Amino acid sequence: MPTPSHRGPQSRRRDPTRERAAHGALDRGAPPILRALILLLAGASLLAPGPARAGVTFYTDESAWTAAVSAAAVEPFDTTAANLAKADQLAGAPVQDEDLGSWLRFRAQDTGLCGHFTLHAIEPGAHLVFEDGEPSPAVFPANTISIGDIDDHEDDDFRITFPTESFHAVGFFLVDNAQDPGESLTAYGPKGPLGTLDGASIPDSSGGGSTFVGVVADETLSVLRFEEAASGDDVAIRDLRSAFWKGGVRTRIRFGGC
């Protein structure tokens, strides 16, 4: 179920009708007290807040997220070895338990998506690992990208950035993450944060399971940042999903292709 929208700062609007009425009363020579009251009310109308700048809705159900953007508009990017080979930093398809470095950049011309995106492990020294697996615990599921090598880095914060600001909706699968109210997923637009999904609202996926988390926004997304509690679970992600509002106008034109 989607969480309620978090909306951005509000704008200020002028009300020409009120301004004209106020000036008309002043021109007709209203008493001083009435004149002062009219000016006060006219000034207040200038400060009245207008509609919110933008909104964002979070989803933890892939089918609900897909319905919100329409299935035909979803651009999948499964994190297979063949797709990861499209990253700028990799010379070829990675093998199981391969260190991928601290970040990966994918360009639209290589992935076929509508824009570029990057994946970063945030904790200093932490690297991304493909299908991470060591003697204990068991190997992560296929096509997963571990945030920090298993047992070596426990603060599995990560961010996905969208430098071309091409997407209005993004989702992915969070793997092996123990539910923790101290964790969060925050969506950012070009002008700053749009909203946050707290960890208590993200279903538990520990034990090698996975849960979908997705965002639909009224404006383009710049960053998704996941703050993970520095605990014993080792988090991974897999399979990015994205879409954008065709023409850039959500309320008038549905999601569509590039």
C-alpha positions as semicolon CSV with decimal commas, in nm:
position;residue;x (nm);y (nm);z (nm)
1;M;0,000;0,000;0,000
2;P;0,139;0,345;-0,079
3;T;0,225;0,578;0,203
4;P;0,079;0,930;0,206
5;S;0,246;1,186;-0,018
6;H;0,503;1,426;0,124
7;R;0,479;1,763;-0,041
8;G;0,735;2,032;-0,097
9;P;0,740;2,402;-0,010
10;Q;0,444;2,615;-0,108
11;S;0,443;2,910;-0,345
12;R;0,284;3,252;-0,306
13;R;0,019;3,386;-0,539
14;R;-0,120;3,729;-0,611
15;D;-0,496;3,778;-0,617
16;P;-0,565;4,050;-0,880
17;T;-0,939;4,064;-0,797
18;R;-0,876;4,146;-0,431
19;E;-0,610;4,399;-0,524
20;R;-0,843;4,584;-0,763
21;A;-1,125;4,589;-0,504
22;A;-0,892;4,723;-0,238
23;H;-0,755;5,000;-0,459
24;G;-1,110;5,093;-0,569
25;A;-1,221;5,139;-0,208
26;L;-0,916;5,351;-0,133
27;D;-0,979;5,569;-0,438
28;R;-1,336;5,634;-0,317
29;G;-1,204;5,793;0,000
30;A;-1,275;5,531;0,265
31;P;-1,240;5,634;0,634
32;P;-0,883;5,597;0,775
33;I;-0,964;5,292;0,990
34;L;-1,134;5,118;0,697
35;R;-0,843;5,211;0,469
36;A;-0,598;5,048;0,712
37;L;-0,810;4,734;0,732
38;I;-0,834;4,709;0,351
39;L;-0,457;4,743;0,316
40;L;-0,401;4,475;0,579
41;L;-0,636;4,229;0,406
42;A;-0,484;4,303;0,065
43;G;-0,136;4,233;0,200
44;A;-0,251;3,906;0,354
45;S;-0,386;3,792;0,019
46;L;-0,040;3,834;-0,132
47;L;0,103;3,597;0,128
48;A;-0,165;3,329;0,092
49;P;-0,003;2,997;0,002
50;G;-0,072;2,844;-0,339
51;P;-0,057;2,478;-0,441
52;A;0,234;2,261;-0,319
53;R;0,535;2,240;-0,550
54;A;0,551;1,863;-0,584
55;G;0,441;1,535;-0,431
56;V;0,582;1,186;-0,399
57;T;0,421;0,851;-0,320
58;F;0,608;0,545;-0,195
59;Y;0,510;0,186;-0,272
60;T;0,612;-0,148;-0,124
61;D;0,409;-0,350;-0,373
62;E;0,539;-0,382;-0,729
63;S;0,196;-0,437;-0,885
64;A;0,059;-0,119;-0,722
65;W;0,362;0,081;-0,839
66;T;0,326;-0,061;-1,190
67;A;-0,043;0,027;-1,197
68;A;0,040;0,385;-1,097
69;V;0,269;0,431;-1,396
70;S;0,102;0,184;-1,640
71;A;0,281;-0,137;-1,730
72;A;0,355;-0,025;-2,086
73;A;0,572;0,260;-1,958
74;V;0,793;0,060;-1,720
75;E;1,156;0,030;-1,827
76;P;1,316;-0,275;-1,660
77;F;1,686;-0,308;-1,593
78;D;1,753;-0,647;-1,438
79;T;2,087;-0,665;-1,259
80;T;2,216;-0,965;-1,451
81;A;2,585;-1,010;-1,521
82;A;2,527;-0,917;-1,886
83;N;2,355;-0,590;-1,791
84;L;2,613;-0,499;-1,528
85;A;2,880;-0,533;-1,797
86;K;2,730;-0,212;-1,944
87;A;2,865;-0,009;-1,651
88;D;3,148;0,231;-1,738
89;Q;3,374;0,078;-1,474
90;L;3,348;-0,286;-1,584
91;A;3,536;-0,449;-1,871
92;G;3,300;-0,745;-1,893
93;A;3,031;-0,947;-1,720
94;P;3,112;-1,002;-1,351
95;V;3,132;-1,347;-1,196
96;Q;2,988;-1,461;-0,863
97;D;3,148;-1,284;-0,562
98;E;3,326;-1,026;-0,780
99;D;3,415;-0,687;-0,632
100;L;3,258;-0,414;-0,848
101;G;3,416;-0,114;-0,679
102;S;3,240;0,150;-0,470
103;W;3,014;0,279;-0,748
104;L;2,882;0,196;-1,094
105;R;2,765;0,433;-1,368
106;F;2,522;0,330;-1,642
107;R;2,465;0,549;-1,947
108;A;2,136;0,564;-2,136
109;Q;2,301;0,486;-2,469
110;D;2,429;0,157;-2,324
111;T;2,123;0,046;-2,124
112;G;1,844;0,165;-2,355
113;L;1,679;0,351;-2,064
114;C;1,560;0,711;-2,084
115;G;1,848;0,844;-1,875
116;H;2,171;0,770;-1,692
117;F;2,189;0,635;-1,337
118;T;2,460;0,550;-1,086
119;L;2,472;0,322;-0,781
120;H;2,698;0,415;-0,488
121;A;2,795;0,235;-0,167
122;I;2,817;0,522;0,084
123;E;3,011;0,380;0,381
124;P;3,382;0,468;0,345
125;G;3,571;0,169;0,212
126;A;3,257;-0,026;0,121
127;H;3,232;-0,181;-0,226
128;L;2,956;-0,332;-0,432
129;V;2,976;-0,709;-0,481
130;F;2,796;-0,920;-0,741
131;E;2,615;-1,225;-0,599
132;D;2,811;-1,193;-0,277
133;G;2,886;-1,523;-0,108
134;E;3,127;-1,646;0,155
135;P;3,131;-1,957;0,377
136;S;2,883;-1,797;0,618
137;P;2,615;-1,674;0,561
138;A;2,492;-1,840;0,242
139;V;2,534;-1,690;-0,102
140;F;2,301;-1,403;-0,189
141;P;2,035;-1,484;-0,450
142;A;2,119;-1,459;-0,821
143;N;2,162;-1,117;-0,984
144;T;2,201;-0,928;-0,659
145;I;2,442;-0,646;-0,580
146;S;2,560;-0,653;-0,221
147;I;2,615;-0,315;-0,054
148;G;2,952;-0,376;0,113
149;D;3,118;-0,716;0,127
150;I;2,945;-0,961;0,361
151;D;3,060;-0,916;0,724
152;D;3,319;-0,653;0,627
153;H;3,093;-0,346;0,621
154;E;2,770;-0,335;0,820
155;D;2,641;0,018;0,755
156;D;2,491;-0,062;0,416
157;D;2,381;0,288;0,315
158;F;2,353;0,343;-0,059
159;R;2,220;0,591;-0,309
160;I;2,099;0,574;-0,667
161;T;2,150;0,900;-0,853
162;F;1,992;1,020;-1,177
163;P;2,226;1,286;-1,323
164;T;2,010;1,343;-1,631
165;E;1,697;1,382;-1,413
166;S;1,501;1,173;-1,661
167;F;1,283;0,960;-1,433
168;H;0,965;1,040;-1,241
169;A;0,923;0,687;-1,106
170;V;1,184;0,438;-0,986
171;G;1,167;0,108;-0,802
172;F;1,399;-0,176;-0,706
173;F;1,411;-0,486;-0,488
174;L;1,572;-0,470;-0,144
175;V;1,727;-0,805;-0,047
176;D;1,801;-0,953;0,297
177;N;1,710;-0,638;0,488
178;A;1,582;-0,678;0,843
179;Q;1,298;-0,437;0,917
180;D;1,420;-0,151;1,133
181;P;1,229;0,171;1,217
182;G;1,562;0,356;1,227
183;E;1,613;0,304;0,854
184;S;1,467;0,512;0,572
185;L;1,442;0,570;0,199
186;T;1,443;0,936;0,093
187;A;1,357;1,069;-0,252
188;Y;1,517;1,391;-0,377
189;G;1,419;1,614;-0,667
190;P;1,625;1,889;-0,833
191;K;1,532;2,134;-0,555
192;G;1,580;1,905;-0,255
193;P;1,405;1,628;-0,059
194;L;1,055;1,528;-0,168
195;G;0,968;1,277;0,103
196;T;1,086;0,986;0,316
197;L;0,963;0,631;0,370
198;D;1,053;0,516;0,722
199;G;1,199;0,172;0,784
200;A;0,896;0,053;0,981
201;S;0,696;0,075;0,656
202;I;0,942;-0,136;0,455
203;P;0,857;-0,508;0,478
204;D;1,120;-0,740;0,624
205;S;1,325;-0,931;0,365
206;S;1,580;-1,100;0,589
207;G;1,689;-1,456;0,526
208;G;1,764;-1,395;0,159
209;G;1,416;-1,267;0,076
210;S;1,337;-0,954;-0,124
211;T;1,083;-0,674;-0,110
212;F;0,996;-0,411;-0,367
213;V;1,028;-0,042;-0,285
214;G;0,927;0,222;-0,536
215;V;0,862;0,594;-0,577
216;V;0,631;0,795;-0,803
217;A;0,689;1,171;-0,805
218;D;0,532;1,478;-0,964
219;E;0,874;1,601;-1,071
220;T;1,192;1,432;-1,189
221;L;1,398;1,241;-0,937
222;S;1,761;1,328;-0,867
223;V;1,853;1,081;-0,592
224;L;1,712;0,789;-0,394
225;R;1,907;0,738;-0,070
226;F;1,867;0,441;0,162
227;E;1,987;0,483;0,520
228;E;2,053;0,141;0,674
229;A;2,104;0,073;1,043
230;A;2,458;-0,045;1,118
231;S;2,343;-0,390;1,225
232;G;2,426;-0,750;1,147
233;D;2,219;-0,788;0,832
234;D;2,395;-0,761;0,496
235;V;2,182;-0,575;0,244
236;A;2,172;-0,619;-0,133
237;I;1,956;-0,484;-0,415
238;R;1,846;-0,615;-0,753
239;D;1,647;-0,525;-1,066
240;L;1,581;-0,156;-1,123
241;R;1,246;-0,037;-1,263
242;S;1,191;0,313;-1,400
243;A;0,947;0,534;-1,590
244;F;0,891;0,902;-1,665
245;W;0,597;1,131;-1,738
246;K;0,581;1,169;-2,115
247;G;0,604;1,538;-2,192
248;G;0,696;1,599;-1,826
249;V;0,334;1,668;-1,723
250;R;0,182;1,407;-1,496
251;T;-0,169;1,548;-1,471
252;R;-0,227;1,579;-1,847
253;I;-0,012;1,316;-2,018
254;R;0,039;0,960;-1,897
255;F;0,369;0,782;-1,862
256;G;0,526;0,700;-2,196
257;G;0,845;0,618;-2,381
258;C;1,145;0,844;-2,427
